[in-house]
Amino acid sequence: MNEWYAKDTSNKIRAVFKSRMQDGKRCSGSIPYGYKRVPGDKQTLHVDEEAASVVRRIFDMAASGASLAQIGQTLSDEKVLIPSAYEERHHPEAARNHSYHDPYRWNTTTLTYILDRQEYLGHTVLCKSIRENFKLKKRRAATPEERIVFKNTHEAIIDQETWDQAQRLRKRNPKKLPSGTYSHRLAGMVFCADCGSRMSFSSPESKHRDSDVVYDSDSSWQCSKYRNMYVSCTSHFIKTSTIEAAILNAIKAMTKEIIENEDEFAEQLQAAWENQNTQVSSESKKELHSVQKRIDELDALIRSLYENSILGKIPERQYQRLMAQYDEEQTVCEARIAELKKELDVVETTKVDLKRFIKLIRKYKDCETLTDEMLYELVEKVVIHSASGGRTIYRQQQIDIYFNFIGDTFPSQIEISRGDKKNLTEQQLAKRKKYQKTAGENRKKKRAALREAAKTDPQAAAEYEALLQKGRERCRKYAQNKKLAQQEPADTVPIQFEPSFETPEEMKGESA
């Protein structure tokens, strides 16, 4: 009886609170950091400029790619009061938390709480937590569908663009390291096209060479599942300079298209977006239909199996085994149907925002280098495909660049044509000739220095004599192979010789 009375009272109180929240009235006494109440008005939030400036700075740093740890360290170093200490000092009547270790020590939990609040956009968000049972005090976070949101109810502190960019960059979640030397601005934005995993970054500082030589390939990316014992994937190796160059070239190409004919480019973008979404939607609907059909078949099989078991046509052991298999398959199918419906909802609700994208592209129409601001505002992610051509001059690799507001409407692909192959071959031959010439000059200088040292140093004289003997032996083999090649019939394949480092004339001149 007492339990029934407590449950009934709980339901009535819950109904009153829900009715107030549906009317847009705040039921909680706490207000977000950056706002304040005025006497006589408990519902409207008014901007507290001193705290609001800190909130704006937090969002600006998050929108520029700074991590939560970096933001917290910056505010702590500048001795900015944390929200609890600020409320206690400036609004003691509204302060609720009086116990903290350091009034200037910002942690990631506080920053996450601030960056998650939609109230800074000017919206009122109610019913953010739910108590499932009146017997328990534990509450759970409400899902986005369970929350009640009223838009534009008070003055906003953050604009929508800054909010969107900050949330996008928070999803990158780059690897947290004790030192910043091994991180990169592309961290969390580069993905493998085959397994979908994030690509891991290899920093030049991680090479630990004795010399200070740094190569372009030292800063590179490869699939994080490469050489994984559980998930097999290829390397997908690519240099950082290649990715950044591809992004910059794609931005320049789009800027050129917009400047030349903005209306035509917008129509192409819209058509490509609709075509892409239609294709994804049709594939998902087709799979959804097939999965739903399989569930109906399983229902019929289970019904038939139950009837046969009742009639005694199959043993109980077989009935239990088959029923367990059908039940497991049904569970998998139901989970897949939920995923497909969610994907279709995302496709239907997501729209291409051409105006915002074109506005951003125009902002960087004269770009020559890829800046951090440009990268974070325009690029959502980069997908790297497996390369073909091996470690040769004909290596080619597809790079898909997903832009904010338009997605992967125009994938960027690096290809090599026949004309490019010819040019690359000529460049490679010229490079090889230059290398051989430089190497020959260095050998001559080294040998001349050894010959001079041999006049006074017995050890140098022995080394020089051994070098001469090695050259004479090489010249003898060269002459012998050449004589054998001249004696071979014309229809046979000639013997291939490895060119020596010195010609016989050089060796004769030095031995003299």
VEXDREN-2710 file (C-alpha; in Angstrom, 1 decimal):
% VEXDREN-2710
k/r/px/py/pz
1/MET/0.0/0.0/0.0
2/ASN/2.7/2.4/0.9
3/GLU/4.7/1.5/-2.2
4/TRP/1.7/2.1/-4.4
5/TYR/1.1/5.5/-2.7
6/ALA/4.8/6.5/-3.3
7/LYS/4.7/5.4/-6.9
8/ASP/1.4/7.3/-7.6
9/THR/2.9/10.5/-6.0
10/SER/6.0/10.2/-8.0
11/ASN/4.0/9.9/-11.3
12/LYS/2.0/12.9/-10.4
13/ILE/5.1/15.0/-9.6
14/ARG/6.7/13.8/-12.8
15/ALA/3.6/14.8/-14.8
16/VAL/3.7/18.3/-13.4
17/PHE/7.3/18.8/-14.2
18/LYS/6.8/17.4/-17.8
19/SER/3.9/19.7/-18.3
20/ARG/5.9/22.7/-17.2
21/MET/8.8/21.7/-19.5
22/GLN/6.5/21.3/-22.5
23/ASP/5.4/24.8/-21.9
24/GLY/9.0/26.0/-22.1
25/LYS/9.5/26.7/-18.4
26/ARG/12.7/25.9/-16.7
27/CYS/12.4/23.5/-13.7
28/SER/16.0/23.5/-12.6
29/GLY/17.7/26.2/-10.5
30/SER/21.1/25.9/-12.2
31/ILE/22.0/28.1/-15.2
32/PRO/24.8/27.7/-17.7
33/TYR/28.1/29.4/-17.1
34/GLY/28.1/32.7/-19.0
35/TYR/24.5/33.6/-18.2
36/LYS/22.8/35.1/-15.1
37/ARG/19.3/35.8/-13.9
38/VAL/17.8/39.2/-13.0
39/PRO/15.6/39.7/-9.9
40/GLY/12.0/39.0/-10.6
41/ASP/12.6/36.8/-13.7
42/LYS/13.6/33.2/-13.1
43/GLN/12.9/32.0/-16.6
44/THR/14.9/34.3/-18.9
45/LEU/18.7/34.0/-19.2
46/HIS/20.7/37.2/-19.5
47/VAL/24.3/37.3/-20.7
48/ASP/27.0/37.8/-18.1
49/GLU/29.6/39.5/-20.3
50/GLU/32.7/38.6/-18.2
51/ALA/31.9/34.9/-18.2
52/ALA/30.5/35.0/-21.7
53/SER/33.9/36.2/-23.0
54/VAL/35.5/33.1/-21.5
55/VAL/32.9/30.9/-23.2
56/ARG/33.5/32.6/-26.6
57/ARG/37.2/32.0/-26.2
58/ILE/36.8/28.4/-25.3
59/PHE/34.7/27.8/-28.5
60/ASP/37.1/29.8/-30.6
61/MET/40.0/27.7/-29.4
62/ALA/38.0/24.5/-30.0
63/ALA/37.0/25.7/-33.5
64/SER/40.7/26.4/-34.3
65/GLY/41.7/22.8/-33.6
66/ALA/43.0/23.0/-30.0
67/SER/42.4/20.0/-27.8
68/LEU/40.6/20.1/-24.5
69/ALA/43.9/19.7/-22.6
70/GLN/45.4/22.6/-24.5
71/ILE/42.4/24.8/-23.8
72/GLY/42.4/23.9/-20.1
73/GLN/46.1/24.6/-19.8
74/THR/45.8/28.0/-21.5
75/LEU/43.0/29.1/-19.2
76/SER/44.9/27.8/-16.1
77/ASP/48.1/29.6/-17.0
78/GLU/46.2/32.9/-17.4
79/LYS/44.5/32.5/-14.0
80/VAL/40.9/32.4/-15.3
81/LEU/38.5/31.4/-12.6
82/ILE/36.7/28.1/-13.1
83/PRO/32.8/28.3/-13.2
84/SER/32.4/27.2/-9.5
85/ALA/34.8/29.8/-8.2
86/TYR/33.4/32.5/-10.5
87/GLU/29.9/31.9/-9.3
88/GLU/31.0/31.9/-5.7
89/ARG/32.8/35.2/-6.1
90/HIS/30.3/37.2/-8.4
91/HIS/27.0/35.4/-7.7
92/PRO/27.2/33.9/-4.2
93/GLU/23.4/33.6/-4.0
94/ALA/23.4/31.2/-7.0
95/ALA/26.6/29.3/-6.1
96/ARG/26.0/25.6/-5.6
97/ASN/29.5/24.1/-5.4
98/HIS/31.9/25.4/-2.8
99/SER/34.5/22.6/-2.7
100/TYR/37.3/22.7/-5.4
101/HIS/41.0/22.0/-5.2
102/ASP/42.2/25.0/-7.2
103/PRO/40.0/28.0/-8.4
104/TYR/42.2/28.3/-11.5
105/ARG/42.6/24.7/-12.5
106/TRP/40.4/23.9/-15.6
107/ASN/39.8/20.2/-16.4
108/THR/38.5/18.5/-19.5
109/THR/35.2/17.6/-17.8
110/THR/34.3/21.2/-17.2
111/LEU/35.2/22.1/-20.8
112/THR/33.2/19.2/-22.2
113/TYR/30.2/20.3/-20.2
114/ILE/30.5/23.8/-21.7
115/LEU/31.1/22.7/-25.3
116/ASP/28.1/20.4/-25.1
117/ARG/25.5/23.0/-24.0
118/GLN/23.2/24.2/-26.7
119/GLU/22.0/27.0/-24.5
120/TYR/25.0/29.1/-25.8
121/LEU/23.2/29.1/-29.2
122/GLY/20.2/30.8/-27.6
123/HIS/18.1/27.6/-27.2
124/THR/16.4/26.3/-24.1
125/VAL/17.1/22.6/-23.5
126/LEU/14.9/20.8/-21.0
127/CYS/14.5/17.2/-19.8
128/LYS/18.2/16.4/-20.1
129/SER/18.2/13.6/-17.5
130/ILE/15.6/11.0/-16.6
131/ARG/15.0/8.9/-13.5
132/GLU/13.8/5.5/-14.5
133/ASN/12.5/4.3/-11.1
134/PHE/11.1/6.3/-8.2
135/LYS/12.9/4.0/-5.8
136/LEU/16.4/5.0/-7.1
137/LYS/18.1/8.3/-7.1
138/LYS/20.2/7.4/-10.1
139/ARG/19.4/9.4/-13.3
140/ARG/20.5/8.7/-16.8
141/ALA/21.2/11.1/-19.6
142/ALA/18.3/11.6/-22.0
143/THR/18.6/10.8/-25.6
144/PRO/18.3/13.6/-28.2
145/GLU/14.8/12.3/-29.0
146/GLU/13.7/12.6/-25.4
147/ARG/15.0/16.1/-24.9
148/ILE/12.7/19.1/-25.2
149/VAL/14.3/22.0/-27.2
150/PHE/12.9/25.5/-27.6
151/LYS/15.0/27.5/-30.1
152/ASN/15.9/31.2/-29.9
153/THR/14.5/31.9/-26.4
154/HIS/17.3/34.1/-25.2
155/GLU/20.4/36.0/-26.4
156/ALA/23.1/33.7/-27.9
157/ILE/26.7/33.8/-26.9
158/ILE/28.0/31.6/-29.8
159/ASP/27.0/31.7/-33.5
160/GLN/26.0/28.6/-35.4
161/GLU/29.1/28.5/-37.6
162/THR/31.5/28.5/-34.6
163/TRP/29.4/25.9/-32.8
164/ASP/29.4/23.6/-35.9
165/GLN/33.1/23.9/-36.5
166/ALA/34.0/23.3/-32.8
167/GLN/31.8/20.1/-32.8
168/ARG/33.4/18.8/-36.0
169/LEU/36.9/19.2/-34.7
170/ARG/36.0/17.6/-31.4
171/LYS/35.1/14.5/-33.2
172/ARG/38.6/14.2/-34.6
173/ASN/39.8/13.1/-31.1
174/PRO/43.5/13.0/-32.0
175/LYS/45.8/10.7/-30.0
176/LYS/46.7/12.2/-26.7
177/LEU/50.5/12.2/-26.2
178/PRO/52.7/13.7/-23.4
179/SER/54.6/15.6/-26.0
180/GLY/53.3/17.6/-29.0
181/THR/56.2/16.7/-31.2
182/TYR/54.5/13.5/-32.5
183/SER/51.1/15.0/-33.4
184/HIS/50.0/16.6/-36.6
185/ARG/47.2/18.9/-37.7
186/LEU/45.7/16.2/-39.9
187/ALA/45.4/13.8/-36.9
188/GLY/41.9/12.3/-36.7
189/MET/41.0/13.4/-40.2
190/VAL/42.8/10.7/-42.4
191/PHE/41.1/7.3/-42.8
192/CYS/41.7/4.1/-44.6
193/ALA/39.4/3.4/-47.6
194/ASP/39.4/-0.4/-47.1
195/CYS/38.9/-1.0/-43.4
196/GLY/37.7/2.5/-42.4
197/SER/40.2/2.8/-39.6
198/ARG/42.1/6.0/-38.8
199/MET/45.5/6.3/-40.4
200/SER/48.4/6.6/-37.9
201/PHE/51.0/9.4/-38.2
202/SER/54.7/8.8/-38.4
203/SER/56.6/11.9/-37.3
204/PRO/60.2/12.8/-38.4
205/GLU/61.1/13.2/-34.7
206/SER/60.4/9.5/-34.2
207/LYS/63.2/8.4/-36.5
208/HIS/66.0/9.1/-34.0
209/ARG/68.8/9.3/-36.6
210/ASP/72.3/10.2/-35.5
211/SER/72.5/12.8/-38.3
212/ASP/70.1/15.7/-38.6
213/VAL/69.0/14.7/-42.1
214/VAL/65.2/14.8/-42.6
215/TYR/63.5/13.3/-45.6
216/ASP/60.1/14.2/-47.0
217/SER/58.9/10.6/-46.5
218/ASP/59.7/10.8/-42.8
219/SER/56.3/12.6/-42.2
220/SER/53.9/10.0/-43.4
221/TRP/50.7/8.1/-42.7
222/GLN/49.7/4.4/-42.9
223/CYS/46.7/2.3/-41.8
224/SER/46.6/1.7/-38.1
225/LYS/45.4/-1.9/-38.8
226/TYR/48.4/-2.7/-40.9
227/ARG/50.2/-5.8/-39.5
228/ASN/47.5/-6.2/-36.9
229/MET/47.1/-9.8/-35.7
230/TYR/43.3/-9.5/-35.6
231/VAL/42.4/-7.3/-38.6
232/SER/44.3/-7.6/-41.9
233/CYS/44.8/-4.5/-44.0
234/THR/47.5/-3.2/-46.3
235/SER/49.8/-0.3/-45.5
236/HIS/48.2/2.5/-47.6
237/PHE/51.4/4.4/-47.1
238/ILE/51.3/8.1/-48.1
239/LYS/53.4/11.1/-47.4
240/THR/52.0/14.1/-45.5
241/SER/53.1/16.4/-48.2
242/THR/51.1/14.5/-50.8
243/ILE/47.9/14.8/-48.8
244/GLU/48.4/18.5/-48.1
245/ALA/49.2/19.1/-51.8
246/ALA/46.0/17.2/-52.9
247/ILE/43.9/19.2/-50.5
248/LEU/45.3/22.5/-51.6
249/ASN/44.9/21.6/-55.3
250/ALA/41.3/20.6/-54.8
251/ILE/40.6/23.9/-53.0
252/LYS/42.2/25.9/-55.8
253/ALA/40.3/23.9/-58.4
254/MET/37.0/24.6/-56.7
255/THR/37.9/28.3/-56.2
256/LYS/38.6/28.6/-59.9
257/GLU/35.3/27.0/-60.8
258/ILE/33.3/29.3/-58.5
259/ILE/35.0/32.4/-59.8
260/GLU/34.5/31.5/-63.4
261/ASN/30.8/30.4/-63.2
262/GLU/29.3/30.2/-59.7
263/ASP/25.8/29.3/-60.8
264/GLU/26.9/26.4/-63.1
265/PHE/29.2/25.1/-60.3
266/ALA/26.4/25.2/-57.8
267/GLU/24.1/23.3/-60.1
268/GLN/26.8/20.6/-60.6
269/LEU/27.3/20.3/-56.9
270/GLN/23.6/20.0/-56.3
271/ALA/23.1/17.4/-59.0
272/ALA/26.1/15.4/-57.8
273/TRP/24.9/15.5/-54.2
274/GLU/21.4/14.3/-55.2
275/ASN/22.8/11.6/-57.3
276/GLN/25.0/10.4/-54.5
277/ASN/22.3/10.4/-51.9
278/THR/19.8/8.7/-54.3
279/GLN/22.3/5.9/-54.9
280/VAL/23.0/5.4/-51.2
281/SER/19.3/5.5/-50.4
282/SER/18.4/3.0/-53.0
283/GLU/21.0/0.6/-51.9
284/SER/19.9/0.9/-48.2
285/LYS/16.3/0.4/-49.1
286/LYS/17.1/-2.6/-51.2
287/GLU/19.0/-4.2/-48.3
288/LEU/16.3/-3.2/-45.9
289/HIS/13.7/-5.0/-48.0
290/SER/15.8/-8.1/-48.2
291/VAL/16.5/-8.2/-44.4
292/GLN/12.8/-7.6/-43.7
293/LYS/11.9/-10.5/-46.1
294/ARG/14.3/-12.8/-44.3
295/ILE/12.7/-11.9/-40.9
296/ASP/9.3/-12.9/-42.3
297/GLU/10.8/-16.2/-43.5
298/LEU/12.2/-16.8/-40.1
299/ASP/8.8/-16.1/-38.5
300/ALA/7.2/-18.7/-40.8
301/LEU/10.0/-21.2/-40.0
302/ILE/9.7/-20.7/-36.3
303/ARG/5.9/-21.1/-36.5
304/SER/6.3/-24.4/-38.5
305/LEU/9.0/-25.6/-36.1
306/TYR/6.7/-25.0/-33.1
307/GLU/3.8/-26.8/-34.7
308/ASN/6.0/-29.8/-35.5
309/SER/7.3/-29.9/-32.0
310/ILE/3.8/-29.9/-30.5
311/LEU/2.7/-32.7/-32.9
312/GLY/5.8/-34.7/-31.9
313/LYS/7.3/-34.8/-35.4
314/ILE/10.8/-33.7/-34.3
315/PRO/12.8/-34.5/-31.1
316/GLU/13.0/-31.8/-28.3
317/ARG/16.8/-31.6/-28.7
318/GLN/16.6/-30.6/-32.4
319/TYR/13.7/-28.2/-31.6
320/GLN/15.8/-26.4/-29.0
321/ARG/18.9/-26.2/-31.3
322/LEU/17.0/-24.9/-34.4
323/MET/15.0/-22.5/-32.3
324/ALA/18.2/-21.0/-30.8
325/GLN/19.7/-20.6/-34.4
326/TYR/16.6/-18.9/-35.7
327/ASP/16.4/-16.6/-32.7
328/GLU/20.0/-15.6/-33.1
329/GLU/19.6/-14.8/-36.8
330/GLN/16.4/-12.8/-36.1
331/THR/18.3/-10.7/-33.5
332/VAL/21.0/-9.9/-36.0
333/CYS/18.5/-9.0/-38.7
334/GLU/16.6/-6.7/-36.3
335/ALA/19.8/-4.9/-35.4
336/ARG/20.6/-4.5/-39.0
337/ILE/17.2/-3.1/-39.8
338/ALA/17.6/-0.5/-37.0
339/GLU/21.0/0.5/-38.5
340/LEU/19.6/0.8/-42.0
341/LYS/16.6/2.9/-40.9
342/LYS/19.0/5.2/-39.0
343/GLU/21.2/5.6/-42.2
344/LEU/18.1/6.4/-44.3
345/ASP/17.0/9.0/-41.7
346/VAL/20.4/10.6/-41.9
347/VAL/20.3/10.7/-45.7
348/GLU/16.9/12.2/-45.8
349/THR/17.6/14.9/-43.1
350/THR/21.1/15.8/-44.4
351/LYS/21.2/18.6/-46.9
352/VAL/23.9/20.2/-48.9
353/ASP/24.6/23.8/-47.8
354/LEU/26.0/25.4/-50.9
355/LYS/25.8/29.0/-49.7
356/ARG/28.0/28.4/-46.7
357/PHE/30.5/26.3/-48.7
358/ILE/30.8/28.9/-51.5
359/LYS/31.2/31.6/-48.9
360/LEU/34.1/29.8/-47.3
361/ILE/35.7/29.0/-50.7
362/ARG/35.5/32.7/-51.7
363/LYS/37.3/33.5/-48.4
364/TYR/40.3/31.5/-49.6
365/LYS/40.3/32.4/-53.3
366/ASP/43.9/33.7/-53.2
367/CYS/45.4/30.9/-51.1
368/GLU/48.9/29.6/-51.9
369/THR/49.6/27.6/-48.8
370/LEU/47.3/25.3/-46.7
371/THR/46.7/26.9/-43.3
372/ASP/45.2/25.3/-40.2
373/GLU/42.2/27.6/-40.4
374/MET/41.6/26.7/-44.0
375/LEU/42.0/23.0/-43.3
376/TYR/39.6/22.9/-40.4
377/GLU/36.9/25.1/-42.0
378/LEU/36.8/23.4/-45.4
379/VAL/37.8/19.7/-44.9
380/GLU/35.8/17.1/-43.0
381/LYS/38.0/14.1/-43.6
382/VAL/40.4/12.5/-46.1
383/VAL/40.1/8.9/-47.3
384/ILE/43.2/7.2/-48.6
385/HIS/43.0/4.2/-51.1
386/SER/45.6/1.6/-51.6
387/ALA/48.4/2.6/-54.0
388/SER/49.3/0.9/-57.3
389/GLY/52.7/1.0/-59.1
390/GLY/54.8/0.0/-56.1
391/ARG/57.8/2.1/-55.1
392/THR/58.3/3.4/-58.6
393/ILE/58.0/6.7/-60.4
394/TYR/54.6/5.4/-61.7
395/ARG/53.0/5.1/-58.3
396/GLN/49.5/6.4/-58.2
397/GLN/47.0/6.6/-55.3
398/GLN/43.4/7.8/-55.0
399/ILE/42.6/10.4/-52.4
400/ASP/39.0/11.2/-51.6
401/ILE/38.5/14.6/-49.9
402/TYR/35.3/15.1/-48.0
403/PHE/34.5/18.8/-47.7
404/ASN/32.2/20.3/-45.0
405/PHE/28.6/21.1/-46.2
406/ILE/29.0/19.1/-49.5
407/GLY/30.7/15.8/-48.6
408/ASP/32.6/13.8/-51.1
409/THR/30.8/15.3/-54.1
410/PHE/33.9/15.5/-56.2
411/PRO/36.6/13.0/-55.2
412/SER/40.1/14.0/-55.9
413/GLN/42.1/11.2/-57.7
414/ILE/45.9/11.3/-58.5
415/GLU/46.4/9.6/-61.9
416/ILE/49.4/9.3/-64.3
417/SER/48.8/9.4/-68.0
418/ARG/51.1/8.2/-70.8
419/GLY/52.5/11.6/-71.4
420/ASP/53.2/12.0/-67.6
421/LYS/54.9/8.6/-67.6
422/LYS/57.2/9.7/-70.5
423/ASN/58.1/12.9/-68.7
424/LEU/58.7/11.0/-65.4
425/THR/61.0/8.6/-67.3
426/GLU/63.0/11.4/-68.8
427/GLN/63.3/13.1/-65.4
428/GLN/64.4/9.8/-63.8
429/LEU/67.1/9.3/-66.4
430/ALA/68.4/12.9/-66.0
431/LYS/68.4/12.5/-62.3
432/ARG/70.4/9.2/-62.6
433/LYS/72.9/10.8/-64.9
434/LYS/73.4/13.7/-62.5
435/TYR/73.9/11.2/-59.7
436/GLN/76.4/9.2/-61.6
437/LYS/78.4/12.3/-62.6
438/THR/78.5/13.5/-59.0
439/ALA/79.5/10.1/-57.7
440/GLY/82.3/9.8/-60.2
441/GLU/83.7/13.2/-59.2
442/ASN/83.6/12.2/-55.5
443/ARG/85.4/9.0/-56.3
444/LYS/88.1/10.8/-58.1
445/LYS/88.6/13.3/-55.3
446/LYS/88.7/10.5/-52.7
447/ARG/91.3/8.5/-54.8
448/ALA/93.4/11.6/-55.4
449/ALA/93.5/12.3/-51.6
450/LEU/94.4/8.6/-50.9
451/ARG/97.2/8.7/-53.5
452/GLU/98.7/11.8/-51.9
453/ALA/98.5/10.2/-48.4
454/ALA/100.2/7.0/-49.8
455/LYS/103.4/8.9/-50.4
456/THR/104.0/9.4/-46.6
457/ASP/101.7/6.9/-44.9
458/PRO/102.4/3.1/-45.2
459/GLN/98.8/2.2/-44.3
460/ALA/97.4/4.6/-46.9
461/ALA/99.8/3.1/-49.4
462/ALA/98.6/-0.4/-48.7
463/GLU/95.0/0.7/-49.1
464/TYR/95.8/2.5/-52.3
465/GLU/97.6/-0.6/-53.7
466/ALA/94.6/-2.8/-52.8
467/LEU/92.3/-0.4/-54.5
468/LEU/94.4/-0.5/-57.7
469/GLN/94.5/-4.3/-57.6
470/LYS/90.7/-4.4/-57.3
471/GLY/90.4/-2.1/-60.3
472/ARG/92.8/-4.2/-62.4
473/GLU/90.8/-7.3/-61.6
474/ARG/87.6/-5.6/-62.6
475/CYS/89.1/-4.4/-65.9
476/ARG/90.4/-7.9/-66.7
477/LYS/86.9/-9.4/-66.2
478/TYR/85.4/-6.6/-68.3
479/ALA/87.7/-7.4/-71.2
480/GLN/87.2/-11.1/-70.9
481/ASN/83.4/-10.8/-70.9
482/LYS/83.5/-8.4/-73.9
483/LYS/85.6/-10.9/-75.9
484/LEU/83.2/-13.7/-75.1
485/ALA/80.3/-11.5/-76.2
486/GLN/81.9/-10.8/-79.6
487/GLN/82.4/-14.6/-80.2
488/GLU/78.6/-15.4/-79.6
489/PRO/76.4/-16.0/-82.7
490/ALA/74.2/-13.1/-83.8
491/ASP/70.9/-14.9/-83.0
492/THR/71.8/-15.4/-79.3
493/VAL/71.0/-13.0/-76.5
494/PRO/74.0/-10.9/-75.6
495/ILE/75.5/-11.1/-72.1
496/GLN/74.5/-8.2/-69.9
497/PHE/77.4/-6.5/-68.1
498/GLU/77.3/-4.5/-65.0
499/PRO/79.1/-1.2/-65.7
500/SER/82.2/-0.7/-63.6
501/PHE/82.8/2.4/-61.6
502/GLU/86.0/3.2/-63.6
503/THR/86.8/2.7/-67.2
504/PRO/90.0/0.8/-68.2
505/GLU/91.5/4.1/-69.4
506/GLU/91.1/5.6/-66.0
507/MET/92.7/2.6/-64.3
508/LYS/95.6/2.7/-66.7
509/GLY/96.2/6.3/-66.1
510/GLU/96.1/5.9/-62.3
511/SER/98.3/2.8/-62.2
512/ALA/100.9/4.7/-64.3
END
